[in-house]
Amino acid sequence: MAQQTGINYDELIGGEYKLLLEPIAYFKHNGIMYAMTAHEAALYDNQTGGALRRTMTSLTHKNLPLAMYLEYSDLGFAAYSGPTNKTCSNDTIIAYLGIGIVRFEEQPPEQPEPTDYDYEYRVDTDVITPVTLYAGSEINPDGPATVTFTIKGSTYRMSNIVIPEGDSQLAWVKWHTPSEPQDITITVRTNRGTLSQTTIKAKVVDLSGNDPPDPKATDTAGSWRPSSVPSREEKSYAAWSVWWAQWHPYWVWHSTGDDDGYWVDEGWYDFFRDNYSASMTATARIEPDEKVPTAAGNTMKSGYGVSNTVTATVSTSAPMSHYTYGQTAVSYFPEFHYTTYWRLLDRLSSGKTARFQFAENIYSTYKQRVHFSPVWFPDGSYTVNTHVMDIWTPAGMLCANLTDSVTISGSLYDDWHIAPGNP
């Protein structure tokens, strides 16, 4: 591989690189030879209404996807902790399975601290909480499934769920989190099939109230050293599907003798899949505030304010009950090493394209929507990191980790001159 890529072998295994692997299955389907990864097989099965699943379930929906999956989240791909002895839905395959990463380090990458909750939500936010419903035997319109969620004394139901034998589907609830931080236990039950979870623990947090302190003209850099922008959760695409069924009539003559008899419809249900997806794009634009007297384009002196305009756009054809708009944007700053303090942005407009800006700064004379750069900040790039969150789908939250910069050249002291007055 080193020879093929032109990378020095010792450099390749030195820890800077990782190898992304996907197992491939070679098979004949409807007289045509195919080579597919697990993801490709799941996408193809979605497009053909389950053609692969009906004819070669064990290969395309069990052996191939479960041949390789991540024990640790890495490179933006999520770890898998579900069952390893069952056929898998297309949604699960696309989200988790059929992928491996080879690292040339003795230890796996640092993992987040374990938590005692399944989801972290923000206060006063529309969210979607999903479970997977497995059908050991066919669930059809004659006896559809209902999944019931109980949250803080309120009951939510997703009804009329149908699933072919051996398959599964996401079931979810769209709800609004309370306005105060708290831990919530969600209970889930169903009248048909088997649930992936019957208890879900959610932690509701409040990101407000951690604004940076009042910047002072006497502030100094001290022992400050620049830090890299941290990796934060990112997910720009999600896919899910919903089964539906239609009766397939098959009339059979039952003879009772002497040319007598009766017709019986011995048909069956054909199952079909409506496939949905959602993608997000986001932008963050950092600029010198309009009140900066000596800004030139994107260059300004330290000590003045910067504005931040963020957009989050969701693209989907799914019903509104399947997703939420962008709702949260949080900005972090280099002088605080992108931790310690942050600004929760105001959402100025909602809809499929949500728009955010800094809240009015209480230390701004003109109540501008700004963040003040430290007067001591060195010349060079002043980079703000913004995490955009809370576009929820049944297949998870879409989010983006954005950066944008202004260039610092000089300080606001350069704009002031003190001299003795005329006698």
N, C-alpha and C positions, 0 to 999 in steps of 0.2 A: 504493500500500500504506500509506503514511503517513496518507493521508486516511481510508482504511478503518479503520485501527486507532486513529486519533486521536492518533498519536505525531508530534511535531514532526519534519519531514524531516531537519533538520540533526542532531537528537538521534538519529534512527534510524541515520544513517550515521556517527555520531561514534565508533564503536568499542565502545560498551557493549552493543550488540545483535548477534546473529547470526541469519541466516535459514536455517532447516532446510527443505530441498527434497526432494520425492520425485516422480519421474516417474510418470505415470499412462498406462496403455494402455486404449483403448476398443475392444471387440471383441464379436463375436457368438459364443456357444458354446452348442451344443445348442438353437439357436433363441432364445436369451435374450441381450439386450444387457448387457454388464458394463463397469464402469470399475474398474480395480484398480491399486494400486501393486505393485511387485515383491514386497514382503513379503506383501501380501494374496494375490497369486497363488500364492506358495509355500505359504502356510498353507492356502489352498483346495485346492491340488493334493494336499497331505498328507491332507486330510479326505476327498477323493474318490478316493483310491487311484491318483493319477497321471492323472486325466482330462484336465487341461490339457496335461500333458507329451506325452500320446499324440497330441493333435490339433493343437497349435500350439507345438511346442517352440521354434522360432526366435524367436517373439515373447515368450512368458512366461518362458523359461528361458535366453535369450541376449540379445536386443536390449533388452528392458525392464530387467533387472537390471544389465546392463553399460552402460546409458545414463548412469549416474551412480554414482560411488563415491568414497570418501575417499582422498586421497593422504596425509593426515596424520590421525592419531587426534584426535578432538575431541568435546566434549560427551558423553563416555562411549561414543562409537561408535568401533569399531576401523577402522584403515586396511586397505585391501585391496591385496595384492601378488601375487595369483594370476594364472592365465592369463586373457586377455581375448578369446580367439578360440574358446572352447569353450562348449558349453552347461553350465549350472551346476546343481548339486544344490540341492534346497530348503534343506538345512542351510546351505550356503554363502550362498545368497541371504539367508536370515533373519539370518545372523550379520554379513554384510559389505556387501551390495550394494543398489543402488536407493536411495541416499541421498546428498545433497550438502549442504554447508554453505557459505554465503556470509559472508565476514568483511569488514568495512569497515576493514581495517588493511593496511598495505603489506606486512608480514611475516606469515608463518604463525605460529601459536602455537608457543611453545618446545617442542621435541620432546625426548624422553629421549636421553641420550647413546647412540650406537650401541654394540651389544654384539656379542661374537663367539659368543654362544650363543642357542639358540632358546627355552629354558625355564629359569626359575630356580625351584628347588625348595628346601624346607627339609629339614634332616637328619631322619632317623627318621620319615618321613612317607609315608602312602599317597598315590600320585599316579597320574594317567592320562596317557599320552602317545599322541596320535593322529597318524595320517596319513590322507590321502584316497586311495582306490583308484578309478581311472578305468577304465571298461570301454569300449574302442573297439568291441568286438564282444560279443555276449551271453555272460555268464558264468552258467551254469545248473547245476542239481544233477548233470548228467552229467559236468561237469568244473568243480567249484567252485574258488574261489580260497582260498589260504591265505597270510596275511601273517605273516611271521616277524620277531620283534624279538630282537636279541641285545644284552644289557645286562650288562656286567662278567662275561662268560663264561657267563651263564645265557641260556637260550633260551625265549622265550614265543611262542605261536602263537594267532592268531585264525583259525579254520577254517570251512569250509562257507559261505563268502561267495558270494552270488549277486547279480548286478547286471544289469539290462536294458541292451541296447545303447545306448551313448551317455550313460549315466548314471554315477553315482559313489556312493560310500558311505564313511563314516569307518570306519577300522579302528584298533583301539587295544590298548594293553597297560596293565594295572593292576599296579603294582609298588610296592615299598617302598624308599625311598631309604636309603643307608648312614648310619651314625651319625656320620661324620666329614665335614667339608666337602671337596669335590673336584669336579673337572670330569669329566664322563662323556660318552663318545661312544656313541650308540645307532645300530646299523646295522639297516636294514629291507630285506627282500626279499619278493618275491611270485612265485608260479608262474603267475599270470594277471593281465592288466591292467597298468596303469601307475600307479606311486606318485607322489604329490606330492613326497616326499622319500625318499631312501635313506640319508641320514645326518642324525641329530639330535644337536645338542650341548646338553647340560644342565649347568647350574651348580648344585651343591648347597651351600647356605650354612647357617651356624649363627647364629641371631639371639640366642642367649643370651650372657651375660657382658658385657652393656653397661648394667648397672644404674646408676642415678644414684649419685653419691658420698654419703658420710655427711653429712646436713645439719647445719650448725653454727648455734648460737645467735648467733654473730658474723657470719654471712653477711649481705651487703648487696646491694642491687639493682645497684649500680654504674651502668653505662650501659644497663641493661636497658630495652627498650621492648617493648610487647606485639606479638605476631605473629598473623596470621590462621592458622586451621587449614588446612593444605595439602590440596590435592586428591590423593587416592590412588586406586588402581585400584578400580573398583566394577563388579560384574556380578551382577545378581540373578536372571537367567533364562537358561537354555540349552536348546536343542532339537536333537535328532538323530533319526536313523531307521535302521532295519535292513531290508534287502530280504529277501523270501523268495519262493519260486516254487512253483507247483503245475501239474502236467501237465494240459493241456486236450486230452482225446481227440477225434480227428476221423477216424472210420473211412471209408475209401474202398475201393470194390470195384474190383479189378483183374481184368478179364476176360482169360482165356487162349483164348477161342473155344469154340464148341460148348457154350454154356451152362455153361462151367466158369470158374473163377477163384478169387480169394482176397481176403480183406479185409486191409487194411493201415491201421494207425493212423498217420495223417500229421498228428498233432496238434502242439501247441507248448506252451511254458511260458507261463503267465500269471504276471506278477510283482505282488507286493503289498508294501506298506510298513507296518511297525510303527513308529508314531511315539512318541517319548518326549520328555519334557521334565523339567526340574528347576528349582525356584525356591528362593530362600533368603530368610529374614527374620532379622534380628539386632537385638539390643538391648544397650545398655550403661547400667548404672545406677551413677552416682557418688554416694556418700553419705559423710557424716562417719563416721569409725570409731566403733564402739560404745564405745571407751575415751575419746572426747572428752568431757570433763566438762561443757562449757558449750554443746554443740551444741543448736540449736533448729530442729527440722525439717531443712531442707537448708542452714541457715546455721551457720557455724562461724567460729572465729578462725583466722588464719594460724598456721602452725607445727605444727598438728595433722595427723593422718593422715586420708586418705580411702580408702575401699574401692571396689572396682569389680567388679560382677557382670555378666558378659557371657553372652548366649545366642546360639547360631547354630542355626537350624532349617532343615533341607532337606526340601522336599516333592517327592516323586516317586513314580511307580508303576513305575519301571524296576527291573530286577534289580540286586542288589547289585554285580554285576560291572561295572555301568555308572557307578557313582558312589562317592564317599567321604563320610564324615561331616565336619563341621567339625573342624579340628584345631589351628588356630593363631590366637592373638589377641595383638596387641602394642599397648601403650599408650604414648603420647607426651605430653609435658607442656609447659605454657606457659612455665615458667621456663627451659626449654632450647630455646625457639622451635620446639618439636615436632620437633627433630632432636637430634643429639649423643648423648643418652642415651635409653633406653627400657626398659620392663619387658616381658619375655615372660611372659604369664600361664600359670598352671597349668591344665590341663584336668582338671576335677574329675569330670566325667561325660561319656560319649560317647553315641552313638546318633543318631537323627534330630534330636534336640535336644541339642546339646553345651553344657556349662556351664563357664565359665572364671572364675577370680579371680586377683588378684595372688598371686605366690608369697610365702611368709613373708619379711618384711623382717628382714634380719640386724641392722638398727639399732633394731628395735622391742624394748622391754623385755619385752613380753608375746608376742613372735613373731607379731604380728598380720599379716594379709594386707593391708598398707596401703602407700600412698605418702605421704610427708610433704610437705605444702606448705611452701614456704619461709617463714620467719618474717617476712621483709621484703615478702611479696607484698601488693600494694595491695588496698584494699577493692574489691569488685566480684565479677565472675564468675571463678571458677577452673575452666577448661574443659579436660577431658582428652579426647584424641583416641585412639580405639582402632580399629585396622585388623584385621578378622576375615578369615581366609584359609583356603585349602586345603580347600574343598569342590570336588572335582575331578569333571568329567564328560568324555565324549568331545568335547564342544563347548566345552571350556575350563573355567577355574576360576571358581567363584562366590566373591564377596568383597564386603565392605561396609566403608564408612568412617564410623565413628560418633563422635558427641560427646555428652557430658553434663557437667553442671556442678554445683558447689556455690557458695554465695554466701559470700564472705569479708567479715566485719565485725569489725574489730579484730584484735589479735594475742594469742598466748598470754601475752605479758607482762601483759596486762590482768587475767589470772587470778591473778597473784602480787602479794603486798604484803609489802614488807620494812620492819620497824620495830624500834627498839631494844627489848630485853627489859625486863621490870620489874626494878627494882633489888632 
